[in-house]
Amino acid sequence: MNPLFVGIDVSSRNNVVYLMNPDGSKYSSFSVQNNLGGAKLLSEKIVSALSSMQLSDVVIGLEATSIYGDSLVYALREDGSLGRFQRKIHILNPKQVKKFKEAYPDLPKNDWVDAFVIADHLRFGRIAKEVYLDDYRYHALKTLTRARFDVIQNLTREKQRFANYLFLKCSGMAQDKDIPNTSATTIALMEHFESVDELANTDLNELTAFISETGHGRFADPAATAKAVRAAASGSYRLPKTVNDTVNQAMAISIASMRALEKQVKVLDKAIDQQFEIIPNTLTSIPGIGRIYSAGIIAELGDIHRFDSQASVAKFAGLVWHKNQSGDFEAEHSRMIKSGNRYLRYYLLEAANSVRRCDSEFRRYYDLKFKEVNKYQHKRALAFTARKLVRLIFRLLKDNRLYIPPEG
């Protein structure tokens, strides 16, 4: 195969393109607008180059640059004039392109050079799989699951912000691990009581009733919890009134943000559930994985048959470790690679954490890995459990079969 290599440096307004001959020499370079007209002009120039050189194959590559290249990829995929050629479209990891460019120390930094580097990177090979575009159902689902990922990240940050305000207003409650910092009860207490003194001096029976109501029966002994809350308030720092008032204002905004984000999660979960129904799969047969985590995994994987092995799936997710070996020496500890699909890695780790609570085999494996080391025990054990889950997911999807839990 002697393909034409097309490197595209994408930006919000323009796309700089470098067409490279099969032997690595320059065919042409040009810039087009990042819109539908520019995409059509790009396709015409690619078709013209292929026709003039009587080539039948083209390899197109661009860096993963937020959302600026997504529409271009769809346009190139749907373009009818390119349809009669054998084409491959790759979205390259910017880190890989940067490392490849380091092999050319004398190159200046500009968009034309970057397009050349991408084209040359395609020519040398050893790049990620071509972007998967055969079934748009996966891409529709991916839009929703990635949006959910972003909302969850924002919610996590907002919860940490609220925990900081909680320590300022009532340090004792922030330090008491019996009541989670962002539980509905804690939030209700902070909204109801203006100051830590008011909370510390409230009637115990009234506080017990308040905790019982806001806790919705989650506390086995509301009276004991009320005593603990009042004791925590009594031992907390006291803020000057002016500072306390501003903390209350900031805390109110944080609470409103958390509730808005939690509402967004529910809306997205419903939409994901509806979109997921039209994609057949067997992952939900795994105890604890659930439809949302299954959807997040399926959306990023697409058709499992595009992966040669479970190891390639793990590498795609970034669930592989660097090898540190020289001669007879091999390091005892190694780190996971920093590349890989962060969305897929997130959903695999969340799924693994849920599955290990519901499945005896995964629970045993997690416990084994947890006890092997003295540092980063949960993080390390969870990563290994997610890696084990990859092997199961690959097999279930490849064979289109349901999971049968182990006995005992």
C-alpha positions in Angstrom: 0.0 0.0 0.0 1.3 3.4 -1.0 -1.0 6.0 0.6 -1.2 9.7 0.6 -0.6 11.0 4.1 -2.6 14.0 5.3 -1.6 15.9 8.4 -4.1 18.4 9.8 -3.3 21.0 12.5 -6.7 22.0 13.8 -7.7 25.2 15.4 -11.1 26.9 16.1 -11.0 29.0 13.0 -8.6 27.4 10.4 -7.2 24.0 9.6 -3.6 23.9 8.3 -3.1 20.9 6.0 0.1 19.1 4.8 -0.2 16.5 2.0 2.7 14.1 2.0 3.7 11.7 -0.8 4.2 8.0 0.0 8.0 8.6 -0.1 7.8 11.4 2.5 8.3 14.3 0.1 5.9 17.3 0.1 2.9 17.3 -2.3 1.3 20.5 -1.1 0.3 22.5 2.0 -2.6 24.9 2.5 -5.0 26.3 5.0 -8.8 26.0 5.0 -11.5 27.4 7.2 -12.8 25.1 10.0 -16.3 25.0 8.7 -18.4 22.9 6.2 -17.0 24.8 3.2 -13.4 24.3 4.3 -14.0 20.6 4.8 -15.4 20.3 1.3 -12.4 22.1 -0.1 -10.1 19.9 1.9 -11.8 16.8 0.5 -11.5 18.1 -3.1 -7.8 18.8 -2.7 -7.3 15.3 -1.3 -9.2 13.7 -4.1 -7.3 15.8 -6.7 -4.0 14.6 -5.2 -5.0 11.0 -5.1 -6.3 11.1 -8.7 -3.2 12.9 -10.1 -0.9 10.3 -8.4 -3.2 7.4 -9.2 -3.3 6.4 -5.5 -6.2 4.5 -3.9 -5.4 4.9 -0.2 -5.2 7.9 2.1 -4.3 8.1 5.7 -5.6 11.3 7.5 -4.5 12.4 10.9 -5.2 15.2 13.3 -4.5 15.9 17.0 -7.1 15.5 19.7 -7.9 19.2 20.2 -11.0 19.4 22.4 -14.0 19.6 20.2 -12.6 21.6 17.3 -11.8 18.5 15.1 -14.9 16.4 15.8 -17.1 18.0 13.1 -14.2 17.8 10.6 -13.9 14.1 11.2 -17.6 13.6 10.7 -17.5 15.6 7.5 -14.5 13.6 6.1 -16.2 10.4 7.1 -19.5 11.4 5.3 -17.9 13.0 2.2 -19.0 11.0 -0.9 -16.1 12.0 -3.1 -13.7 10.3 -0.6 -15.9 7.3 -0.3 -14.4 5.6 -3.4 -10.9 5.6 -1.8 -9.5 3.5 1.0 -9.3 6.0 3.8 -8.2 5.8 7.4 -8.7 8.6 9.9 -6.6 8.8 13.0 -7.0 11.1 16.0 -3.5 11.4 17.5 -2.5 11.9 21.1 -0.9 15.4 21.4 1.8 13.9 23.7 2.8 11.4 21.1 3.0 14.0 18.4 5.1 16.2 20.7 7.5 13.3 21.4 7.7 12.5 17.7 8.5 16.1 16.9 11.4 16.1 19.3 13.2 13.9 16.7 13.4 17.0 14.5 15.4 19.4 16.7 15.7 22.1 14.1 12.1 22.5 13.2 10.5 25.9 14.1 7.2 26.1 16.0 4.3 27.0 13.7 1.1 25.5 12.4 2.6 24.4 9.0 5.4 22.5 10.8 2.9 20.8 13.1 0.8 19.6 10.1 4.0 18.2 8.5 4.9 16.4 11.8 1.5 14.8 12.0 1.7 13.6 8.3 5.2 12.2 8.9 4.0 10.5 12.1 1.4 8.8 10.1 4.0 7.7 7.5 6.2 6.1 10.2 3.3 4.3 11.7 3.1 2.9 15.3 0.0 5.1 16.0 -3.3 4.5 17.7 -6.1 2.8 15.9 -8.1 4.8 13.4 -11.1 6.6 14.9 -14.1 4.5 15.2 -17.0 5.9 13.1 -18.9 2.9 11.8 -21.9 3.2 14.2 -23.1 6.6 15.3 -25.1 5.1 18.1 -21.9 4.8 20.1 -21.0 8.5 19.4 -24.4 9.6 20.5 -24.0 7.6 23.7 -20.5 9.0 24.2 -21.8 12.6 24.1 -24.0 11.8 27.1 -21.6 9.7 29.1 -18.8 12.3 28.7 -21.1 15.1 29.7 -22.0 13.1 32.8 -18.2 12.6 33.5 -17.7 16.4 33.4 -20.7 17.0 35.6 -19.4 14.5 38.2 -16.0 16.1 38.2 -17.6 19.5 38.8 -19.8 18.0 41.6 -16.7 16.5 43.2 -14.9 19.9 43.2 -18.1 21.6 44.6 -18.3 19.0 47.4 -14.7 19.7 48.3 -15.4 23.4 48.3 -18.4 22.9 50.6 -16.2 20.8 52.9 -13.8 23.7 53.2 -16.6 26.0 54.2 -17.9 23.5 56.7 -14.5 23.4 58.4 -14.6 27.2 58.7 -18.2 27.3 60.1 -18.1 24.2 62.2 -14.7 22.5 62.3 -15.8 19.8 64.7 -18.4 18.5 62.3 -15.9 18.6 59.4 -13.6 16.4 61.5 -16.3 14.0 62.6 -16.3 11.1 60.1 -19.6 9.6 61.4 -21.5 12.1 59.4 -20.3 12.7 55.8 -19.3 16.3 55.1 -21.8 16.6 52.2 -24.6 14.4 53.4 -28.2 15.7 53.3 -28.2 16.0 57.1 -25.0 18.0 57.2 -26.2 20.4 54.5 -29.6 20.7 56.3 -27.9 21.5 59.6 -25.7 24.2 58.0 -28.7 25.8 56.3 -30.9 25.7 59.4 -28.4 27.0 62.0 -26.8 30.4 61.4 -23.9 29.9 63.7 -22.0 27.1 65.5 -23.1 28.6 68.8 -26.8 28.3 67.8 -26.2 24.6 66.9 -24.2 23.9 70.1 -27.0 25.4 72.3 -30.0 24.0 70.6 -32.4 21.7 72.5 -31.3 18.1 72.2 -34.8 16.7 71.6 -35.4 19.3 68.8 -32.0 18.4 67.3 -32.8 14.7 67.5 -36.1 15.2 65.7 -34.4 17.4 63.1 -31.7 14.8 62.4 -34.3 12.0 62.2 -36.3 13.9 59.7 -33.5 15.1 57.4 -31.7 11.7 57.7 -34.7 9.8 56.4 -34.1 6.9 58.7 -30.5 6.5 57.9 -29.3 6.9 61.5 -29.9 3.9 63.7 -29.7 6.1 66.8 -30.7 9.7 66.0 -30.4 10.8 69.7 -26.8 9.6 69.8 -26.1 11.3 66.5 -27.6 14.5 67.9 -25.4 14.4 70.9 -22.3 13.9 68.7 -23.3 16.8 66.5 -23.8 19.1 69.5 -20.5 18.0 71.0 -18.7 18.6 67.7 -20.3 22.1 67.5 -19.2 22.9 71.1 -15.6 22.0 70.3 -15.5 24.0 67.1 -13.7 27.2 66.4 -15.8 30.4 66.7 -15.7 32.9 63.8 -16.2 36.6 64.1 -19.8 37.4 63.1 -18.8 39.3 59.9 -16.7 36.4 58.8 -19.4 33.9 59.8 -22.0 35.7 57.7 -19.8 35.7 54.6 -19.2 31.9 55.1 -22.9 31.3 55.2 -23.4 33.2 52.0 -20.6 31.3 50.2 -21.9 28.0 51.7 -25.4 28.8 50.4 -24.1 29.3 46.8 -22.1 26.0 47.1 -25.2 24.1 48.3 -27.2 25.5 45.4 -24.5 24.5 42.9 -24.4 20.9 44.3 -28.1 20.6 44.0 -28.1 21.9 40.4 -25.3 19.5 39.5 -27.1 16.5 41.1 -30.2 17.4 39.1 -28.1 17.5 35.9 -26.7 14.0 36.7 -30.3 12.7 37.1 -31.3 14.2 33.7 -28.2 12.7 32.0 -28.7 9.3 33.6 -32.2 9.2 32.2 -31.0 10.2 28.7 -28.1 7.7 28.9 -30.5 4.9 29.9 -32.8 5.7 26.9 -29.8 5.8 24.4 -28.3 2.6 25.9 -31.4 0.6 25.3 -30.8 0.6 21.5 -27.2 -0.9 21.8 -27.3 -4.6 22.5 -24.6 -5.8 25.1 -24.2 -8.2 27.9 -22.2 -6.1 30.4 -25.2 -5.5 32.7 -25.2 -9.2 33.6 -22.1 -8.5 35.8 -23.3 -7.9 39.4 -22.9 -4.3 40.4 -21.8 -2.8 37.1 -25.1 -1.1 36.4 -26.4 0.5 33.2 -24.6 3.8 33.6 -21.2 2.4 34.0 -21.8 -0.1 31.3 -22.9 2.7 29.0 -19.8 4.7 29.7 -17.6 1.7 28.9 -19.6 0.7 25.8 -19.6 4.3 24.5 -15.8 4.5 24.5 -15.1 1.0 23.2 -17.6 1.0 20.4 -17.5 -2.3 18.5 -15.3 -4.7 20.6 -14.2 -6.5 17.4 -12.0 -3.6 16.5 -9.7 -4.7 19.3 -7.4 -7.6 18.8 -7.2 -8.6 22.5 -8.0 -7.7 26.0 -4.5 -6.3 26.3 -5.2 -3.8 23.6 -8.4 -2.7 25.4 -6.4 -2.2 28.6 -3.8 -0.1 26.7 -6.5 2.0 25.1 -7.9 2.7 28.6 -4.4 3.4 30.1 -4.7 0.5 32.5 -1.1 -0.8 31.8 2.1 -0.2 33.7 5.5 0.9 32.7 8.2 -1.8 32.7 11.4 -0.9 34.6 13.8 -3.6 33.7 17.5 -3.7 32.8 19.6 -6.8 32.5 18.7 -9.0 35.5 17.2 -6.1 37.4 13.5 -5.5 37.4 11.9 -2.8 39.6 9.4 -4.0 42.2 7.1 -1.0 41.8 6.1 0.6 38.5 3.6 3.3 37.6 0.7 3.2 35.2 1.1 4.9 31.9 -0.3 8.5 31.7 -1.8 8.1 28.2 -5.0 6.4 27.4 -8.7 7.2 27.2 -9.4 9.0 30.5 -13.2 8.6 30.1 -12.9 4.8 29.6 -10.5 4.5 32.5 -12.9 6.5 34.8 -15.9 4.3 34.0 -13.8 1.1 34.4 -12.5 2.1 37.8 -15.9 3.2 39.0 -17.4 -0.1 37.7 -14.6 -2.1 39.3 -15.2 -0.4 42.7 -18.9 -1.3 42.4 -18.4 -4.9 41.2 -15.9 -5.8 43.9 -18.6 -5.1 46.4 -21.1 -7.4 44.7 -19.1 -10.3 43.3 -17.1 -12.7 45.5 -14.4 -13.4 42.9 -13.7 -9.7 42.4 -13.9 -9.0 46.1 -11.3 -11.7 46.8 -9.0 -10.4 44.1 -9.3 -6.8 45.4 -8.5 -7.9 49.0 -5.5 -9.9 47.8 -4.1 -6.9 45.9 -4.9 -4.5 48.8 -2.8 -6.6 51.2 0.2 -6.8 49.0 1.5 -3.3 49.7 1.5 -0.7 52.5 1.1 2.4 50.3 -1.7 3.5 48.0 -3.5 0.3 48.9 -7.0 1.1 47.6 -5.8 3.0 44.5 -3.5 0.1 43.5 -6.0 -2.7 44.3 -8.7 -0.9 42.4 -6.5 -0.4 39.3 -5.7 -4.1 39.3 -9.3 -5.0 39.8 -10.3 -2.8 36.9 -7.6 -4.5 34.8 -9.2 -7.9 35.7 -12.6 -6.5 34.8 -11.2 -5.6 31.3 -10.5 -9.2 30.7 -14.0 -10.2 31.6 -15.6 -7.4 29.6 -13.6 -8.2 26.5 -14.6 -11.9 26.7 -18.3 -11.2 27.3 -18.6 -8.7 24.5 -16.5 -10.8 22.1 -18.5 -13.9 22.7 -21.8 -12.1 23.2 -22.5 -14.1 26.4 -23.8 -13.4 29.9 -21.7 -13.4 33.0 -22.1 -16.4 35.3 -20.9 -15.5 38.8 -18.6 -18.0 40.7 -20.3 -20.1 43.3 -19.6 -19.2 47.0 
